[in-house]
Amino acid sequence: MKYADFKKQPLFWNGIAMAVLTISMIPIVFLDTRTLLGVNLWIKPIKFTISLGVYSLSTVWILERFLADWRFNRKTQIALTITSVIEIVLITYQAAKGEASHFNVSTTWNQIVFSVMGTSISIFWLFHLGMIFPILKEKGISQSVRESLLWGLSIAGFGMIIGFFMTQPRPEQLELMKQGIFQTSGSHSFGTGDPGPGITFFGWSTVIGDMRVPHFFGMHVMQVFFVIAASLFHKKETKEQVLLVRFMGVLLFSLIIVMVIQTLLGQSIFSFQPLFTGVYGLHLLLILSLGLRLFFFPKFSNTKVTI
């Protein structure tokens, strides 16, 4: 596609807007040193603008490259754009106020913000899933490219739904609510004890379970598959390509599931746990091997025998 085609798409401009917001907020991190739970207030909106910007620019490529004639193309772009803008506006507004945007039910306004964000991201998720069926039906896509797109969209959909684990109020929070004390509802932390300072910028705990980790990787595995789809698009289709993409999908999906299980057990993905660390190591070794085969060895095996 040419730039002239891209600039007509709502998601393209959403991605550009997110990039501009990211750049504009970086100086604020140094000018406004206020913190919330030990983290600069502006880190969170920056993380979300980066994530939604990457999502928007990669998704608009899929929609315009493979689903340009789909009758719900533009409506899907508009819905994804509006819901992501609502999310960013509320997160940024709460950061400017010095308030938490997620899990915060301490006032009526904060409850409204949390509720609107939950509704908005649910609509976002439904429209995201809505792209799967037309990709499945599209006849002009080779099997390996189709499977790459389907794995990417499906795992990202699963990664998004992981977020709902975090919104469920914990027993101690429910007890406080019964007493009329409203502070927080849900958390990204699982397990007992102090989560610690977390990994730089991301804030992911290295001490206890943190559901943001599988949530993040689940959502952004999509871009890995989109790169695979782009690299295979002009190659001659082989059965080996299809199998490699399929195995890659199974491995990455199972990797995210293992992350969720470990997090629910209250263990940090970044702490050494013999069983889980071994499983991650095996997964990453296999994924790297498949990736090398897909990207750096374009000539696939030939079944012809020369005599």
C-alpha positions in Angstrom: 0.0 0.0 0.0 1.0 3.6 -0.6 1.0 6.3 1.9 -1.9 7.9 0.1 -4.0 4.9 1.0 -2.8 4.7 4.6 -3.6 8.3 5.3 -7.3 7.7 4.6 -7.5 5.2 7.4 -8.7 6.1 11.0 -6.4 3.6 12.6 -3.4 5.0 10.8 -4.0 8.5 12.3 -4.8 6.9 15.7 -1.3 5.3 15.6 0.3 8.6 14.6 -1.6 10.4 17.4 -0.4 7.8 19.9 3.2 8.4 18.7 2.9 12.1 19.1 1.4 11.7 22.6 4.2 9.4 23.6 6.9 11.9 22.4 5.1 14.8 24.1 4.8 13.1 27.4 8.4 12.0 27.7 9.6 15.5 28.8 6.8 15.6 31.4 8.3 12.6 33.1 11.3 14.8 34.0 9.3 17.9 34.7 6.6 16.4 36.9 8.3 14.1 39.5 5.2 13.1 41.3 4.9 9.4 41.9 2.1 6.9 42.6 3.1 3.6 44.3 6.7 4.6 43.7 6.3 5.0 40.0 6.3 8.3 38.1 2.7 9.2 37.2 3.4 9.6 33.5 5.0 6.2 32.9 1.6 4.5 32.7 0.0 6.7 30.0 3.3 6.4 28.0 3.2 2.6 28.2 -0.4 2.7 26.9 0.2 5.1 24.1 3.1 3.0 22.9 1.1 -0.2 23.1 -2.0 1.2 21.3 0.2 3.0 18.7 1.9 -0.3 17.8 -1.4 -2.1 17.7 -3.0 0.6 15.5 -0.3 0.8 12.9 0.1 -3.0 12.6 -3.7 -3.6 12.5 -4.3 -1.0 9.8 -1.8 -2.9 7.6 -3.8 -6.1 8.1 -7.1 -4.4 7.4 -5.9 -2.6 4.3 -3.6 -5.3 2.9 -5.9 -8.3 3.3 -9.4 -6.9 4.1 -9.6 -3.8 2.0 -13.0 -4.8 0.5 -14.5 -6.1 3.8 -17.7 -4.2 4.4 -17.0 -3.7 8.1 -13.4 -2.5 7.6 -14.0 1.2 8.2 -16.5 0.6 11.0 -14.0 -1.6 12.8 -11.3 1.0 12.4 -13.5 3.7 13.8 -14.6 1.5 16.8 -11.0 0.6 17.6 -9.9 4.2 17.4 -12.7 5.6 19.5 -12.4 3.0 22.3 -8.6 3.4 22.4 -8.8 7.2 22.5 -11.3 6.9 25.5 -8.8 4.7 27.3 -5.9 7.0 26.7 -7.8 10.2 27.6 -9.0 8.7 30.9 -5.6 7.3 31.8 -3.9 10.6 31.0 -6.5 12.6 32.9 -6.1 10.5 36.0 -2.3 10.7 35.8 -2.5 14.5 35.6 -4.7 14.4 38.8 -2.3 12.1 40.6 -4.9 9.4 40.7 -4.8 5.7 39.7 -6.9 4.9 36.7 -7.2 1.1 37.1 -8.7 -0.6 40.1 -9.5 2.7 41.7 -13.0 2.9 43.2 -12.2 5.3 46.0 -14.7 8.0 44.8 -17.7 8.1 42.5 -15.7 9.7 39.8 -13.0 7.1 40.0 -15.6 4.3 39.9 -17.1 5.9 36.7 -13.6 6.1 35.1 -12.8 2.5 35.9 -16.3 1.3 34.7 -16.0 3.3 31.4 -12.6 2.0 30.8 -13.8 -1.6 31.3 -16.7 -1.1 28.9 -14.5 0.6 26.3 -11.9 -2.1 26.3 -14.6 -4.8 26.1 -15.9 -3.2 22.9 -12.4 -2.9 21.6 -11.9 -6.6 22.3 -15.1 -7.6 20.4 -14.2 -5.6 17.3 -10.7 -7.1 17.5 -12.2 -10.6 17.4 -14.5 -9.5 14.6 -11.5 -9.4 12.3 -10.8 -13.2 12.6 -13.8 -14.5 10.6 -13.2 -12.4 7.4 -9.5 -13.4 7.5 -10.7 -17.1 7.8 -13.0 -16.6 4.7 -10.6 -14.6 2.6 -9.7 -16.6 -0.5 -6.8 -14.6 -1.8 -4.5 -15.4 1.1 -2.1 -18.4 1.1 -2.4 -20.9 3.9 0.8 -20.0 5.7 0.0 -16.2 5.6 -3.6 -16.9 6.7 -2.5 -19.0 9.7 0.0 -16.3 10.7 -2.7 -13.7 10.8 -5.2 -16.0 12.6 -2.7 -17.0 15.2 -1.7 -13.4 15.8 -5.2 -12.1 16.1 -6.4 -15.0 18.2 -3.5 -15.0 20.7 -3.8 -11.2 21.0 -7.6 -11.6 21.8 -6.6 -14.1 24.5 -4.0 -11.7 25.8 -6.6 -9.0 26.1 -9.1 -11.2 28.0 -6.3 -12.0 30.5 -6.8 -8.4 31.7 -10.1 -9.4 33.2 -8.3 -11.6 35.7 -7.0 -8.4 37.2 -10.3 -6.7 37.5 -11.9 -9.2 39.9 -12.1 -7.9 43.4 -10.0 -9.8 46.0 -11.6 -11.3 49.1 -10.0 -8.7 51.4 -11.4 -5.9 49.0 -14.9 -7.4 49.1 -14.7 -7.4 52.9 -13.9 -3.7 53.0 -16.7 -3.0 50.5 -19.1 -4.8 52.8 -18.1 -2.3 55.5 -18.7 0.6 53.1 -15.0 1.2 52.5 -14.2 1.6 48.8 -10.5 1.8 47.9 -9.5 -0.7 45.2 -11.2 -3.4 43.2 -8.8 -5.9 41.6 -5.1 -5.8 41.1 -2.4 -6.9 38.7 -0.5 -8.6 41.6 -1.1 -12.2 42.5 0.4 -13.8 45.6 1.4 -12.5 49.0 4.0 -10.1 50.1 5.5 -6.9 48.7 5.7 -7.0 44.9 8.9 -4.9 45.1 10.0 -2.0 42.8 9.6 -4.1 39.6 11.4 -4.0 36.3 12.5 -0.6 35.1 9.8 1.2 33.1 7.4 -1.8 32.9 7.1 -2.1 36.6 6.6 -5.9 36.5 7.2 -7.6 39.8 10.2 -10.0 40.1 8.9 -11.2 43.5 5.2 -12.3 43.1 2.8 -13.0 40.2 2.1 -10.0 37.9 -0.7 -10.6 35.3 0.5 -7.6 33.3 3.3 -9.8 31.9 1.2 -12.5 30.1 -1.3 -9.7 29.2 1.5 -7.7 27.5 3.1 -10.6 25.7 -0.2 -12.1 24.7 -1.3 -8.9 23.1 2.0 -8.2 21.3 2.7 -11.6 20.0 0.4 -10.4 17.3 3.1 -8.2 15.8 5.4 -11.2 15.6 2.9 -13.1 13.5 2.3 -10.1 11.3 6.0 -9.9 10.5 5.9 -13.6 9.7 2.9 -13.0 7.4 4.7 -10.2 5.6 7.9 -12.2 5.1 5.9 -15.2 3.7 3.6 -13.2 1.5 5.8 -13.2 -1.6 7.2 -16.7 -1.1 6.0 -19.8 -2.9 3.8 -21.8 -0.5 5.1 -25.1 0.8 3.7 -27.5 3.4 6.8 -26.9 5.5 5.9 -23.2 5.8 2.4 -24.0 7.0 3.7 -26.5 9.6 6.3 -24.1 10.8 3.8 -21.3 11.3 1.4 -23.8 13.0 4.0 -25.0 15.4 5.1 -21.4 16.1 1.4 -20.6 17.0 1.1 -23.6 19.3 4.3 -22.8 21.1 3.6 -19.1 21.6 0.0 -19.8 22.7 1.1 -22.4 25.2 3.8 -20.1 26.4 1.3 -17.4 27.3 -0.9 -20.1 29.0 2.0 -21.2 31.1 2.7 -17.6 32.1 -0.9 -17.2 33.2 -0.8 -20.4 35.3 2.5 -19.4 37.0 1.1 -15.9 37.8 -2.1 -17.3 39.3 0.1 -19.5 41.5 1.6 -16.2 42.8 5.0 -16.7 41.3 6.9 -14.1 39.3 7.7 -15.1 35.8 11.1 -13.5 36.3 12.0 -15.5 39.5 13.8 -18.8 39.1 11.4 -21.7 39.5 12.9 -25.0 38.2 9.8 -26.3 36.5 8.6 -23.1 34.9 12.0 -21.8 34.0 12.7 -25.1 32.3 9.5 -24.9 30.4 10.2 -21.3 29.3 13.7 -22.3 28.2 12.5 -25.2 26.1 9.8 -23.0 24.5 12.2 -20.2 23.7 14.7 -22.6 22.2 12.1 -24.2 19.9 10.6 -20.8 19.0 14.1 -19.5 18.1 14.8 -22.6 15.9 11.5 -22.2 14.1 12.1 -18.4 13.6 15.5 -19.0 12.1 14.0 -21.6 9.8 11.3 -19.2 8.7 13.4 -16.0 8.2 16.9 -17.1 7.4 16.4 -20.2 5.4 14.0 -19.2 2.6 14.7 -22.3 0.5 12.6 -25.0 1.9 13.3 -28.7 1.5 12.9 -30.2 -2.0 11.4 -33.6 -2.1 12.8 -34.3 -5.7 15.5 -36.9 -5.9 18.3 -36.4 -8.4 19.7 -39.6 -10.0 
